Amino acid sequence: MPDGVFERDKALGGAFQCDYDTLAEVIDLPPVRSVSQGRAMAAIVLDAAVEGQGLDRTISYSRGRDYWSRNRPWHDSVDYSYDHVVPSVDALVEAGLLRDHVKAPSGKPTGWQSSYKAGDALHTLLLPKHRVVQTRELIRIRDRATRHLMPVPDTERVRRQWRWTERFDESLQGITIELGAGTRNGDLISFTRINPDGKEVTHTVHVGQTTYYRSYSGDLDSGGRFYGHWVQGVPSLLREGLILNGDRVAEPDYKTLHFGLLYASAGILLPEGYDPYLAVDWGNGRPHKQRRDLVKRGANTLINAPSFLSARGAIAARIAKADDAFVLGPRGKLQPSRESYAEAEAMITAVKVAHPRVRHLLHRDLGIRFQQIDSEMAREVCDELALKKGIAVVPIHDSFVVPIQSEGICEETMERVREKAFSRVMEKGGRSAAYSQKIQHVLDGALPPPAPASPVPPAVLQSDSSATAVQLDSGSDGSGWLDASPFSDPSYLASVLSDVGSFDPAADHRREPLVALPRSHGRAAPPEAPVAARAVDLVHPPIPAVESVVAPVPVAPSARARRPSFCQPGYDWEAAELAAMAAAPLSGARRWKKTKGRRISP
């Protein structure tokens, strides 16, 4: 990572503890005022030593009295308080055991905390005999903006999750896990690996951390993944060498889980074995592995990001890191180059062209919601395997480390859980897709579409269709269905649209990355349209361009391909939303008060 580009720091931890006198036997410590401050100082030194011998990240902590009084319940297992932590850090910095000490400005909150890094003496410190304090707060909620811990509500749902996590943690204490790779230093195991950018990184795990806790973000409907076990910190390639209860291990995982949930949210089921990243026509001059990795990270960034601009910035930084294309910004900090931003915009456009059915769900901050779904899937899998069948299992978010002889049972359980979770999401997604369709008809200035004579089942993407179609802005009578099998070719799509209306990629690119596919997401073909028009072909590479048109496209002056109506100034958004709700109120539909006046994205 170039200088000036910030990596995420590590919060001050207190899992490793020992007495002040025990630690003072192996390293010179500053004097303390009390026994409790001595224990706090020892915990700070051990925490910094473990980090210094690993990734050596910056460690953040708070110098505010309000923070320590507010978060005291989470630090009951260690003697952390304002009167113990702040003086101890200052003394350790003065003694040279900590370095690069940066104090956050006092006064008005800025969202930044003070920080430091482990000193050189801690990088080679042989840790004395110490104890590992297992996680006490099994359910945690962090504020999304400040990342501070929030009070956990005392509800039956929380108590139920707490009890289950306790039972699962107890089941883990009866298993043995061994790893032959890495360099062993007592309870510490260090690994050296090469990052994708070619940088050598050392990572350290502590084998005494053998419990999990669930971490939510903002509320109990966001996040909720399991964290805490040391196996999660082992690189994926080295996890293959784990020995679980004397047996070799397997690690079955869910493929493209969040992208599948994205399609399920639109009421669509992806074909089995389909790779959504290979369908994206971007970066063809790059090596295949690098191209797919960048597309995968970029597509998942689009799912996680709350806005288009934040997604573009994150993707541009990822591309600049891969290409070493950082430039000096106006404030003296490194930032992605213009070329990286242009490539990021091109990737976003390519993703939306390759996946038009879900483009309206991108950069909508759905990733944190999908984490809640996949965390519940992980809980159900672990409940079935560990608590009901007695099979040793260690979850790694969307994968599970199990004995190799239990791999088949694990995969069967994972598939059952996946089908159940996706059916729930698709049931909600079908209603949302229908509601979005009615919203779009109002934005188009048309009446809500009439109900078809026979109900059309939820769309399932077909991988063996011989012809596909897409509906353009030509009314709702089914006469505007064009062949669109070469969906991944923007030039072909532009040539088709040029016959229908104006299409200027250069003029429209920066305002909305994709204007070539207005208002076609989630819209099922009318009953009188060809059967082939009800599927979108996702085979990669794309089927060669077909010159013939499935059906003639009569073009009305008001139905020309144009800049989408959501870009028109002065549009009455509230009237459009209220009109759509009045036309077809649906269970679980969005309400205007929840949008808070924001524009409705297509």
C-alpha positions as CSV (number, residue, x, y, z in Angstrom):
1,M,0.0,0.0,0.0
2,P,1.6,3.3,-1.0
3,D,2.3,6.0,1.6
4,G,-0.6,8.2,2.2
5,V,-3.2,5.5,1.6
6,F,-4.8,4.5,4.9
7,E,-5.6,1.0,5.9
8,R,-8.1,0.1,8.5
9,D,-6.7,0.0,12.0
10,K,-7.3,-2.3,14.9
11,A,-9.2,-1.4,18.0
12,L,-7.5,-1.8,21.4
13,G,-8.2,-5.3,22.7
14,G,-8.0,-6.9,26.1
15,A,-8.1,-10.6,25.4
16,F,-4.5,-11.3,26.5
17,Q,-3.8,-10.7,30.2
18,C,-1.2,-11.3,32.8
19,D,0.1,-9.7,36.0
20,Y,2.3,-6.6,35.9
21,D,5.1,-8.4,37.8
22,T,5.0,-11.4,35.4
23,L,5.4,-9.2,32.4
24,A,8.1,-7.0,34.1
25,E,10.3,-10.0,34.3
26,V,10.8,-10.1,30.5
27,I,10.6,-6.4,29.6
28,D,11.2,-3.1,31.5
29,L,7.8,-1.4,32.2
30,P,7.1,2.1,33.4
31,P,5.9,2.4,37.1
32,V,2.2,2.3,37.8
33,R,0.1,3.8,40.6
34,S,-2.1,0.7,41.4
35,V,-2.4,-3.0,40.9
36,S,-5.4,-2.5,38.6
37,Q,-3.5,0.0,36.4
38,G,-0.7,-2.5,36.2
39,R,-3.0,-5.2,34.9
40,A,-4.4,-2.7,32.3
41,M,-0.8,-1.7,31.2
42,A,0.1,-5.4,30.9
43,A,-3.0,-6.0,28.7
44,I,-2.1,-3.0,26.5
45,V,1.5,-4.3,26.0
46,L,0.4,-7.9,25.3
47,D,-2.2,-6.7,22.8
48,A,0.4,-4.5,21.0
49,A,3.0,-7.3,21.0
50,V,0.6,-9.8,19.4
51,E,-0.3,-7.2,16.7
52,G,3.4,-6.1,16.2
53,Q,4.4,-9.7,15.5
54,G,1.5,-10.0,13.0
55,L,0.1,-7.5,10.6
56,D,1.6,-4.6,12.7
57,R,-1.5,-2.4,12.1
58,T,-2.1,0.9,13.9
59,I,-4.0,0.3,17.2
60,S,-6.7,2.9,18.0
61,Y,-8.1,3.9,21.4
62,S,-10.1,6.7,22.9
63,R,-8.9,9.5,25.1
64,G,-12.4,10.7,26.0
65,R,-13.9,10.2,29.4
66,D,-17.4,9.8,27.8
67,Y,-16.3,6.9,25.7
68,W,-15.0,4.9,28.7
69,S,-18.0,5.6,30.9
70,R,-20.3,4.6,28.1
71,N,-18.4,1.5,27.1
72,R,-17.4,0.3,30.5
73,P,-19.7,-2.8,30.5
74,W,-17.8,-4.2,27.5
75,H,-14.5,-3.9,29.4
76,D,-15.4,-5.5,32.7
77,S,-13.2,-8.5,31.8
78,V,-10.1,-6.2,31.9
79,D,-9.2,-3.2,34.0
80,Y,-9.7,-0.7,31.2
81,S,-10.9,2.8,32.2
82,Y,-10.0,6.3,31.3
83,D,-7.7,6.6,34.4
84,H,-5.9,3.4,33.5
85,V,-5.6,3.4,29.7
86,V,-4.7,7.0,28.9
87,P,-1.8,7.3,31.5
88,S,-0.5,3.9,30.6
89,V,-0.4,4.6,26.9
90,D,1.4,7.9,27.6
91,A,4.0,6.2,29.8
92,L,4.6,3.3,27.3
93,V,5.1,5.8,24.5
94,E,7.6,7.8,26.6
95,A,9.4,4.5,27.4
96,G,9.7,3.6,23.7
97,L,7.5,0.5,23.9
98,L,4.9,2.2,21.7
99,R,5.6,4.4,18.8
100,D,3.8,6.6,16.2
101,H,1.5,8.0,18.8
102,V,-1.2,10.3,17.3
103,K,-3.6,12.0,19.6
104,A,-7.0,12.9,18.2
105,P,-7.9,16.6,18.5
106,S,-9.9,17.4,21.6
107,G,-13.1,19.4,21.5
108,K,-15.8,18.7,18.9
109,P,-16.1,15.0,17.9
110,T,-14.4,14.3,14.6
111,G,-15.0,10.5,14.3
112,W,-11.2,9.9,14.7
113,Q,-9.6,8.1,17.7
114,S,-6.0,8.4,19.0
115,S,-3.7,5.6,17.8
116,Y,-0.2,4.1,18.2
117,K,1.9,1.2,16.9
118,A,3.9,-1.5,18.7
119,G,7.5,-0.5,19.3
120,D,10.5,-2.4,18.0
121,A,11.1,-4.1,21.4
122,L,7.6,-5.7,21.2
123,H,8.2,-7.2,17.7
124,T,10.6,-9.8,19.2
125,L,9.1,-10.1,22.7
126,L,8.7,-13.7,23.8
127,L,5.4,-13.6,25.5
128,P,5.4,-14.7,29.2
129,K,2.8,-17.1,30.6
130,H,-0.6,-15.3,30.2
131,R,-4.3,-16.1,30.0
132,V,-6.7,-15.6,27.2
133,V,-10.0,-14.0,28.3
134,Q,-12.8,-15.5,26.1
135,T,-15.5,-13.2,24.7
136,R,-18.0,-12.1,27.3
137,E,-20.4,-10.1,25.1
138,L,-21.7,-12.7,22.7
139,I,-24.1,-10.3,21.0
140,R,-22.6,-6.9,19.9
141,I,-24.1,-4.0,18.1
142,R,-21.8,-1.3,16.7
143,D,-22.8,2.2,15.5
144,R,-22.4,2.3,11.7
145,A,-20.9,5.8,11.7
146,T,-18.5,5.7,14.8
147,R,-18.1,1.9,15.1
148,H,-18.6,2.3,18.9
149,L,-20.4,-0.4,20.8
150,M,-24.1,0.3,21.4
151,P,-26.3,-1.0,24.2
152,V,-27.9,-4.3,23.3
153,P,-31.7,-4.5,23.8
154,D,-32.9,-7.0,26.4
155,T,-35.4,-8.8,24.2
156,E,-36.3,-12.5,23.8
157,R,-34.6,-12.5,20.4
158,V,-31.3,-11.4,21.9
159,R,-31.6,-13.8,24.8
160,R,-32.3,-16.7,22.4
161,Q,-29.3,-15.8,20.2
162,W,-27.1,-15.4,23.3
163,R,-28.1,-18.9,24.6
164,W,-27.5,-20.5,21.2
165,T,-24.0,-18.9,20.9
166,E,-23.1,-20.1,24.4
167,R,-24.1,-23.6,23.5
168,F,-22.2,-23.6,20.2
169,D,-19.1,-22.1,22.0
170,E,-19.3,-24.9,24.5
171,S,-19.3,-27.5,21.7
172,L,-16.1,-26.0,20.3
173,Q,-14.2,-26.5,23.6
174,G,-14.3,-30.3,23.1
175,I,-12.5,-30.3,19.7
176,T,-8.8,-30.2,19.0
177,I,-7.4,-28.2,16.0
178,E,-3.8,-28.4,14.9
179,L,-1.9,-26.6,12.2
180,G,1.5,-27.5,11.0
181,A,2.1,-24.4,8.9
182,G,3.5,-21.1,10.1
183,T,6.0,-20.2,12.7
184,R,5.1,-21.1,16.3
185,N,5.9,-18.8,19.2
186,G,4.1,-20.2,22.2
187,D,0.4,-19.7,21.5
188,L,1.1,-17.4,18.5
189,I,1.3,-18.8,15.0
190,S,2.7,-16.4,12.3
191,F,2.2,-16.7,8.6
192,T,4.0,-14.9,5.7
193,R,2.0,-14.5,2.5
194,I,2.2,-12.4,-0.7
195,N,-0.7,-10.0,-1.3
196,P,-2.2,-9.7,-4.8
197,D,-0.2,-6.4,-5.2
198,G,3.0,-8.4,-4.5
199,K,3.6,-7.1,-1.0
200,E,4.8,-9.6,1.7
201,V,2.6,-9.6,4.7
202,T,3.0,-11.3,8.1
203,H,-0.1,-12.4,9.9
204,T,-0.4,-13.8,13.4
205,V,-3.2,-15.7,15.2
206,H,-3.5,-16.7,18.8
207,V,-4.7,-20.3,19.3
208,G,-6.2,-19.5,22.6
209,Q,-9.1,-17.7,20.9
210,T,-11.7,-20.5,20.6
211,T,-15.1,-18.8,21.0
212,Y,-17.4,-16.8,18.7
213,Y,-19.6,-13.8,19.1
214,R,-22.0,-12.1,16.7
215,S,-21.4,-8.6,15.6
216,Y,-24.3,-6.5,14.2
217,S,-24.1,-3.1,12.6
218,G,-26.6,-0.5,13.7
219,D,-29.4,-2.8,14.5
220,L,-30.3,-6.5,14.7
221,D,-31.3,-6.7,11.0
222,S,-27.9,-5.7,9.7
223,G,-24.7,-7.8,9.9
224,G,-24.7,-10.5,12.6
225,R,-21.8,-12.5,11.4
226,F,-19.7,-14.8,13.7
227,Y,-16.3,-13.6,14.7
228,G,-13.6,-14.5,17.3
229,H,-12.2,-17.9,16.5
230,W,-8.5,-18.1,15.6
231,V,-9.1,-20.3,12.6
232,Q,-10.8,-17.4,10.8
233,G,-7.5,-15.6,10.8
234,V,-5.6,-18.4,9.0
235,P,-5.2,-17.8,5.2
236,S,-7.6,-19.9,3.1
237,L,-4.8,-21.9,1.4
238,L,-3.3,-22.8,4.8
239,R,-6.6,-23.9,6.2
240,E,-6.4,-27.0,4.0
241,G,-3.6,-28.2,6.3
242,L,-5.7,-28.1,9.5
243,I,-6.1,-31.2,11.5
244,L,-9.6,-31.4,13.2
245,N,-9.9,-34.0,15.9
246,G,-7.1,-36.0,14.2
247,D,-8.7,-35.9,10.7
248,R,-7.9,-33.9,7.6
249,V,-10.4,-31.2,6.8
250,A,-12.6,-30.0,3.9
251,E,-14.1,-26.5,3.5
252,P,-17.3,-26.5,1.4
253,D,-18.5,-23.0,0.8
254,Y,-21.4,-21.0,-0.9
255,K,-20.4,-19.8,-4.3
256,T,-21.4,-16.2,-5.3
257,L,-23.8,-16.1,-2.3
258,H,-24.4,-12.3,-2.2
259,F,-24.9,-12.1,-6.0
260,G,-27.4,-14.9,-5.7
261,L,-29.2,-13.1,-2.9
262,L,-29.2,-9.9,-5.1
263,Y,-31.0,-11.8,-7.9
264,A,-33.3,-13.5,-5.4
265,S,-34.3,-10.0,-4.1
266,A,-35.6,-9.3,-7.6
267,G,-37.6,-12.6,-7.6
268,I,-35.1,-14.4,-9.9
269,L,-33.1,-17.6,-9.3
270,L,-29.7,-17.9,-10.8
271,P,-28.9,-21.1,-12.7
272,E,-26.7,-23.6,-10.7
273,G,-23.0,-23.2,-11.5
274,Y,-23.5,-19.8,-13.2
275,D,-20.6,-17.4,-12.7
276,P,-21.9,-13.8,-12.7
277,Y,-18.4,-12.3,-12.9
278,L,-17.5,-13.9,-16.2
279,A,-20.5,-12.3,-17.9
280,V,-19.0,-8.8,-17.2
281,D,-17.3,-7.5,-20.3
282,W,-14.5,-5.4,-18.7
283,G,-10.7,-5.5,-18.5
284,N,-10.2,-8.0,-21.4
285,G,-6.6,-7.0,-21.7
286,R,-5.8,-8.1,-18.1
287,P,-4.7,-11.5,-17.0
288,H,-7.8,-13.7,-16.4
289,K,-7.2,-14.2,-12.7
290,Q,-6.6,-10.5,-12.0
291,R,-9.6,-9.5,-14.2
292,R,-12.0,-11.9,-12.4
293,D,-10.7,-10.8,-9.0
294,L,-11.2,-7.1,-9.8
295,V,-14.7,-7.7,-11.3
296,K,-15.7,-9.9,-8.3
297,R,-14.5,-7.2,-5.8
298,G,-16.1,-4.5,-7.8
299,A,-19.4,-6.2,-8.2
300,N,-19.6,-6.9,-4.5
301,T,-18.6,-3.3,-3.8
302,L,-21.7,-2.3,-5.9
303,I,-23.8,-4.5,-3.7
304,N,-22.3,-3.1,-0.5
305,A,-22.0,0.6,-1.3
306,P,-24.7,3.1,-0.3
307,S,-24.3,5.3,-3.3
308,F,-22.9,5.4,-6.8
309,L,-20.1,7.8,-5.9
310,S,-18.9,5.7,-2.9
311,A,-18.9,2.6,-5.1
312,R,-17.0,4.4,-7.9
313,G,-14.4,5.7,-5.4
314,A,-13.9,2.3,-3.7
315,I,-13.6,0.5,-7.1
316,A,-11.2,3.1,-8.4
317,A,-8.9,2.7,-5.3
318,R,-8.9,-1.1,-5.9
319,I,-8.0,-0.7,-9.6
320,A,-5.3,1.9,-8.7
321,K,-3.8,-0.5,-6.1
322,A,-3.6,-3.3,-8.7
323,D,-2.1,-1.0,-11.3
324,D,0.0,1.1,-8.9
325,A,-1.7,4.2,-10.4
326,F,-2.0,6.5,-7.4
327,V,-1.4,10.2,-7.9
328,L,-0.8,13.1,-5.5
329,G,-4.1,14.8,-4.7
330,P,-4.7,18.5,-4.0
331,R,-4.3,18.1,-0.3
332,G,-1.0,16.2,-0.5
333,K,-2.6,12.7,-0.2
334,L,-2.5,9.9,-2.7
335,Q,-5.6,9.2,-4.6
336,P,-6.6,7.1,-7.6
337,S,-5.7,8.5,-11.0
338,R,-8.2,9.7,-13.6
339,E,-7.6,6.6,-15.6
340,S,-8.6,4.5,-12.5
341,Y,-11.8,6.4,-12.1
342,A,-12.6,6.0,-15.8
343,E,-12.0,2.2,-15.5
344,A,-14.2,2.1,-12.4
345,E,-17.0,3.8,-14.2
346,A,-16.5,1.4,-17.2
347,M,-16.7,-1.5,-14.8
348,I,-19.9,-0.3,-13.2
349,T,-21.5,0.2,-16.6
350,A,-20.3,-3.3,-17.7
351,V,-21.8,-4.9,-14.5
352,K,-25.2,-3.2,-15.2
353,V,-25.1,-4.2,-18.8
354,A,-24.4,-7.8,-17.9
355,H,-27.0,-7.9,-15.1
356,P,-29.9,-5.6,-16.2
357,R,-32.4,-7.4,-14.0
358,V,-30.8,-6.2,-10.8
359,R,-29.2,-2.9,-11.8
360,H,-31.8,-1.1,-9.8
361,L,-30.6,-2.9,-6.6
362,L,-26.9,-1.9,-7.0
363,H,-25.2,0.7,-4.7
364,R,-28.2,0.5,-2.4
365,D,-26.3,-0.6,0.8
366,L,-27.8,-4.2,0.6
367,G,-24.6,-6.0,1.5
368,I,-25.1,-5.4,5.2
369,R,-28.6,-6.8,5.0
370,F,-27.3,-9.8,3.1
371,Q,-24.8,-10.4,5.9
372,Q,-27.7,-10.8,8.3
373,I,-29.1,-13.5,5.9
374,D,-25.9,-15.4,5.5
375,S,-25.1,-15.2,9.2
376,E,-28.5,-16.9,9.9
377,M,-27.7,-19.5,7.2
378,A,-24.4,-20.2,9.0
379,R,-26.2,-20.5,12.3
380,E,-28.6,-23.0,10.9
381,V,-25.8,-25.1,9.3
382,C,-23.9,-25.1,12.6
383,D,-27.0,-25.9,14.6
384,E,-27.7,-28.9,12.4
385,L,-24.2,-30.3,12.3
386,A,-22.7,-29.4,15.7
387,L,-25.6,-29.4,18.1
388,K,-27.9,-32.0,16.5
389,K,-25.4,-34.4,14.8
390,G,-22.3,-33.9,16.9
391,I,-20.1,-33.1,13.9
392,A,-17.1,-30.7,14.6
393,V,-17.6,-27.6,12.5
394,V,-15.8,-24.2,12.5
395,P,-17.7,-21.6,10.4
396,I,-15.8,-19.0,8.3
397,H,-18.7,-16.7,7.3
398,D,-19.9,-18.5,4.1
399,S,-17.7,-21.6,4.4
400,F,-17.4,-24.4,7.0
401,V,-14.3,-26.3,8.1
402,V,-15.4,-29.9,8.8
403,P,-13.6,-33.3,8.9
404,I,-13.2,-34.6,5.4
405,Q,-15.4,-37.6,6.0
406,S,-18.3,-35.2,6.9
407,E,-18.0,-33.1,3.8
408,G,-21.0,-34.7,2.0
409,I,-23.3,-34.3,5.0
410,C,-22.2,-30.6,5.3
411,E,-22.9,-29.9,1.7
412,E,-26.3,-31.5,1.9
413,T,-27.1,-29.4,5.0
414,M,-25.8,-26.2,3.3
415,E,-28.0,-26.8,0.2
416,R,-31.1,-27.3,2.3
417,V,-30.4,-24.2,4.3
418,R,-29.7,-22.2,1.1
419,E,-32.9,-23.3,-0.6
420,K,-35.0,-22.3,2.4
421,A,-33.3,-18.9,2.8
422,F,-33.5,-18.1,-1.0
423,S,-37.2,-19.1,-1.1
424,R,-37.9,-16.6,1.7
425,V,-35.9,-13.8,-0.1
426,M,-37.5,-14.6,-3.4
427,E,-41.0,-14.4,-1.9
428,K,-40.2,-10.9,-0.7
429,G,-38.4,-10.1,-3.9
430,G,-41.3,-11.0,-6.1
431,R,-43.5,-8.4,-4.3
432,S,-40.7,-5.8,-4.5
433,A,-40.2,-6.4,-8.2
434,A,-43.9,-6.0,-9.0
435,Y,-44.0,-2.8,-6.9
436,S,-40.9,-1.4,-8.7
437,Q,-42.5,-2.2,-12.0
438,K,-45.6,-0.1,-11.1
439,I,-43.4,2.7,-9.9
440,Q,-41.6,2.7,-13.2
441,H,-44.8,2.9,-15.2
442,V,-45.8,6.0,-13.2
443,L,-42.4,7.5,-13.9
444,D,-42.9,6.7,-17.6
445,G,-46.2,8.6,-17.5
446,A,-48.2,5.5,-18.2
447,L,-51.0,3.8,-16.3
448,P,-50.2,0.7,-14.3
449,P,-50.1,-2.4,-16.6
450,P,-53.1,-4.6,-16.8
451,A,-52.9,-7.9,-15.0
452,P,-52.1,-10.8,-17.4
453,A,-54.8,-13.3,-18.2
454,S,-52.7,-16.1,-16.7
455,P,-50.3,-15.5,-13.9
456,V,-46.6,-15.5,-15.0
457,P,-44.4,-17.5,-12.6
458,P,-41.3,-15.9,-11.1
459,A,-38.6,-15.6,-13.7
460,V,-35.9,-18.1,-13.7
461,L,-32.8,-17.3,-15.8
462,Q,-32.4,-19.9,-18.5
463,S,-28.9,-21.0,-19.6
464,D,-30.0,-23.0,-22.6
465,S,-32.3,-20.5,-24.4
466,S,-31.7,-20.0,-28.1
467,A,-33.1,-16.5,-28.3
468,T,-33.6,-13.7,-25.8
469,A,-35.3,-10.4,-25.8
470,V,-35.5,-7.1,-24.0
471,Q,-38.3,-4.6,-23.9
472,L,-37.6,-1.0,-24.8
473,D,-39.6,2.2,-24.3
474,S,-42.3,1.3,-26.8
475,G,-45.3,1.0,-24.7
476,S,-46.8,-2.0,-22.8
477,D,-48.5,-3.8,-25.7
478,G,-45.6,-6.3,-26.2
479,S,-44.6,-4.9,-29.6
480,G,-41.3,-3.5,-28.3
481,W,-39.4,-6.8,-27.7
482,L,-36.0,-6.9,-29.4
483,D,-33.5,-9.7,-29.6
484,A,-30.9,-9.0,-27.0
485,S,-28.8,-12.2,-26.8
486,P,-25.5,-10.3,-27.2
487,F,-26.3,-8.3,-24.0
488,S,-22.6,-8.0,-23.1
489,D,-21.9,-6.0,-26.3
490,P,-22.7,-2.3,-25.6
491,S,-21.9,-1.4,-29.2
492,Y,-24.6,-3.8,-30.5
493,L,-27.1,-2.4,-28.0
494,A,-26.2,1.1,-29.0
495,S,-26.8,0.3,-32.7
496,V,-30.2,-1.2,-31.9
497,L,-31.2,1.9,-29.8
498,S,-30.0,4.3,-32.5
499,D,-32.9,3.0,-34.7
500,V,-35.4,3.6,-31.9
501,G,-34.2,7.0,-30.6
502,S,-31.3,9.1,-29.4
503,F,-28.5,7.4,-27.6
504,D,-25.3,9.3,-26.8
505,P,-23.0,7.3,-24.5
506,A,-20.6,10.2,-24.2
507,A,-23.2,12.7,-23.1
508,D,-25.1,10.4,-20.7
509,H,-22.2,8.4,-19.2
510,R,-21.2,10.6,-16.3
511,R,-24.8,11.4,-15.2
512,E,-26.0,7.8,-15.1
513,P,-23.6,5.1,-16.0
514,L,-26.1,3.1,-18.0
515,V,-28.9,4.7,-20.1
516,A,-28.9,2.0,-22.7
517,L,-31.3,-0.2,-20.6
518,P,-34.0,2.1,-19.2
519,R,-36.8,0.6,-17.2
520,S,-36.5,-3.0,-18.3
521,H,-35.6,-4.6,-15.0
522,G,-38.0,-7.0,-13.4
523,R,-40.5,-6.6,-16.3
524,A,-42.0,-9.9,-17.4
525,A,-42.9,-10.4,-21.1
526,P,-46.7,-10.0,-21.8
527,P,-48.5,-13.2,-22.5
528,E,-48.7,-12.5,-26.3
529,A,-45.0,-12.0,-26.6
530,P,-42.8,-14.9,-27.7
531,V,-41.8,-17.4,-25.1
532,A,-38.2,-16.7,-25.7
533,A,-38.8,-13.1,-24.7
534,R,-39.4,-14.2,-21.0
535,A,-35.7,-15.2,-20.4
536,V,-32.4,-13.4,-20.3
537,D,-29.5,-15.5,-21.6
538,L,-26.6,-15.4,-19.2
539,V,-24.3,-17.8,-21.0
540,H,-20.7,-16.6,-21.2
541,P,-19.2,-15.9,-23.7
542,P,-22.3,-14.2,-25.2
543,I,-24.2,-15.6,-28.2
544,P,-23.1,-13.8,-31.4
545,A,-25.2,-10.8,-32.4
546,V,-28.4,-11.6,-34.2
547,E,-29.5,-9.0,-36.8
548,S,-33.1,-10.0,-37.0
549,V,-35.7,-8.5,-34.8
550,V,-38.1,-10.8,-33.0
551,A,-41.0,-8.4,-33.4
552,P,-41.4,-5.1,-35.2
553,V,-41.0,-2.0,-33.0
554,P,-43.4,0.8,-33.8
555,V,-42.0,3.9,-32.3
556,A,-44.2,6.6,-30.9
557,P,-42.8,10.1,-30.5
558,S,-43.3,9.9,-26.7
559,A,-41.7,6.5,-26.5
560,R,-38.3,7.3,-27.9
561,A,-35.2,6.1,-26.1
562,R,-34.2,9.2,-24.1
563,R,-32.6,10.2,-20.9
564,P,-34.5,8.4,-18.1
565,S,-37.2,10.4,-16.5
566,F,-35.5,10.2,-13.1
567,C,-32.9,12.7,-14.5
568,Q,-35.5,15.2,-15.6
569,P,-35.5,18.4,-13.5
570,G,-38.6,19.4,-11.7
571,Y,-40.2,16.0,-11.6
572,D,-42.8,15.5,-8.8
573,W,-41.3,12.5,-7.0
574,E,-43.8,12.5,-4.2
575,A,-46.7,12.5,-6.5
576,A,-45.2,9.6,-8.5
577,E,-44.6,7.5,-5.4
578,L,-48.1,8.2,-4.0
579,A,-49.8,7.5,-7.3
580,A,-48.0,4.1,-7.5
581,M,-49.0,3.2,-4.0
582,A,-52.6,4.1,-4.7
583,A,-52.6,2.2,-7.9
584,A,-51.5,-1.1,-6.4
585,P,-50.7,-1.1,-2.7
586,L,-48.6,-4.2,-1.8
587,S,-47.6,-5.8,1.5
588,G,-44.2,-4.6,2.5
589,A,-44.0,-1.9,-0.1
590,R,-41.8,1.1,0.5
591,R,-43.4,4.2,1.8
592,W,-42.6,7.8,0.9
593,K,-41.7,8.7,4.4
594,K,-38.9,6.1,4.3
595,T,-37.4,7.5,1.1
596,K,-37.1,11.0,2.7
597,G,-37.4,12.7,-0.6
598,R,-34.6,10.9,-2.3
599,R,-34.9,10.2,-6.0
600,I,-36.1,6.8,-7.1
601,S,-33.4,5.0,-8.9
602,P,-34.5,2.8,-11.9
